[in-house]
Amino acid sequence: MKFFIDTANLEQIKEAQALGVLDGVTTNPSLMAKEGITGKNNILKHYIDICNIVDGDVSAEVIAIDYDGMIKEGEELAELHEQIVVKIPMTKEGIKACKYFSDKGIRTNVTLVFSAGQALLAAKAGATYVSPFLGRLDDISTDGLNLIDEIRMIYDNYAFETQILAASIRHTMHVVNCAKIGADVMTGPLSSILGLLKHPLTDIGLQQFLDDYAKGNS
């Protein structure tokens, strides 16, 4: 399972990279705005800065919602750096753009996916990644993990190469459960990755080892 971090915060990306388990980064306009990154040139520069920190894929999202606009923006993003994956919305125009990019050899991440049918269309259009938002489904009392399971079954049935990128991860158990189901990638906050380190018995055991060592070597 690949671990992506969902942020535009360079310090958090550096911390995740230093841990040695980071495989990529996802961003969106909201995350950019949260970090105060505004203006086209600043946003493009920030994408390059992220690529220079990590070794893996970096999803950069188009703002346009029309086909021609998506193509123009997507080609510009793809030219920024070889690690860039063009992130496009799950819409009719987005699927058309996905097919265009796929035919051109430009990698894509189809985002805002909330149903198995949407994921099927994205795979048919040649998406590199599909991003089902399980946390947002949980927010409206719908089982987000069940969607991951449905997509996994469909993709396995037909040997689609599109990777399931479980998005809107909120906590550590989301990560563990997505791994059980077979999601190819998870993207979430740094806290969801660091949370995997924690277990009270690890802390208790380590302290016991240290205490016993101190008793015999004081």
N, C-alpha and C positions, 0 to 999 in steps of 0.2 A: 504494500500500500504506500503510495506517495503522500508525503506531507507538504501541503502548501500553507502559507500563512496569508490571511485575508486582511491586508492593511496597506497603507501607504506610508507608514511611520518607519523611517530608515533605521532608527535605533532598535526597534523591535525586530525588524528584518535581520539586522546584524546579530542580535542576540540569538535568534532562531538559527541563523547560519552557523554561528559559533558552536551551537550544540551538536552540530554534525549530522542532523537528520533532515534538514530542509531540502525539499526537492523543487520548490517553486513558489511563486507569489501570485495572488489574484488581487486586483484592485477594481474600483469603480468610481464614478464621479463623486459619490457621497463620501467615500474614504479620502479622496483627494481634497475635497472641501474641508473635511475634518482636520486635516493637517495644514490648512491654509494655503494649499497649492491652487492658484487660480491663474487664468490666462493661458492661452494655447501653448505658447513657447515654454512657459514654466512647467506645464503639465508634461509636455514631451520630454523636457530635460529631466524631469523627475523619473520618468519611465527608464531613461538611460541610466540614471543613478542607481535605480533598483537592479537593473541588469548587471551592473558592475559589482554588485554585492553578492548576488546568488549565481549558482551555476545552471539552474534549471529554467523552466518556462515562466514567463511573466505575462499574465493576461492583461491586455490594455483595451478598454472599452470604447466603442464608437459612441458618439453623441447623437448622430443623425438617426432618424427613424424612417427615412425614405431610402429606397434601393440605391439610387445614384449617390446619395450622400454617404451611405454606408460603404460603398465601394471606394469612393474617394478617400474617406477617412481611414478605412481599413488598409488600403495600399500604402498610405503615408505612415501609418503605425508599423506595418510590417517591415518597412524600409529602415526604421530606426535602429533595429538590432536583431540579430538572428534568433534571440531568445523570445522575441515578442510573439504572443498568440493573440489574434484579433478576437475580441469579445463582442458578440452581437446578440441582440434580443430575440427571444422566441416569438417572432411575428411572421406574417406572410412574407413581408419584405426581407426580414431577417433570414428566413429559410432560403429565399432566392439568392441572397448575398452569400450565404454559407456555401451553396452549390457553386457559385462563381469562384469563391476563394479556394474551395476544394479542387476545382479543375485547374486553378492556377498554381497549386502547390503551396498555398498560404494556409497556415494552420489556424483553426478557429475554436472558440469556446462559446457554445450557445447557452445563454444565461436566462434566468427567470423562467425555469422549467418547473411546472407544478403538476404535470400528469404524464402517465406512461405514453399516451398518444403523442404528446409533444416531443418526448424523448425519441420515439420511433421516427418521427419526421426528421429530427436533427441528424440521426444516424443515417437515414436514407440520403440526406443531403451531403453527407461526407464530413460531418463535424469531427474534429479531433477530440474535443471534450464536450460533454453535456453537463450542465450544472443544475441539478434539482435542488430546490431550496427547502430542505427538510425542517429547519427551525421555524420558518414562517408558516409552514403547514401546521406544525405543532401549536403555534400561537392561536390558530383558529380551530383548535380541538380536532385536528385531522392528523392521522398517523403518518408523519413524514418518512419514517423508516420503512413503512410498507411500500411507499413509492420507490425507494431505492431497491427494494426486493423485487418489485414488478419489473423495473427497468433491467435489472440484472438477468432476470429470467428471459425477457424478450431478446436482449443482446446475445445471450448464450444460445438461444434457440436458432438464431440466424447468423451467428459468428460475426456480428458487427464489430468492427475495430474501434469504434468510438469509445472513449474512456469515460466512465461514470465519475464525475467530480462532485462529490457530496458537498454542497454549499450550505450556507447559513447554519454552520455548526455552532452550537452555543456552549457546549460543555464536553468534558472528557468522555462521558458515557456515550454521547453521540459518536465520538471517534471510534470507541471500542465496538459499538453495535454496527457501525458501517463496515468495519473491518470484518466482523463476523459474516455479514451479508455478502461481502465481496466487492464493495466499492473500490474502484481503481485508485482514487485520489480522495483526500479530504482537504478542505480548506476552512480554516477557522482562525480565531484570535490566538495570540501567543499563549494565553492562559489555558486553552484547550490542549495544547501540546505539553506545556509544563505540568499540567495536572496529571498526566500519565506517570510522572515520576513519583507521585505521592502515595504512600501507604503507611498508616500508623505503625504497623508491625516492623516495617523497615527502620523507622526512626527509633523504635524501642530496642530492636535488635542491635543496631549500630551503637546506641548509647550503652547497652549492656556490654558489648565487646570493649568499648573504650574504658568503661568503669573497671572491668576485670583486668584489663591490661595495666591500668593505673595502680591497682592494688598490688600486682606482682612486680611492678617496676618502679615503685616510688622510692 
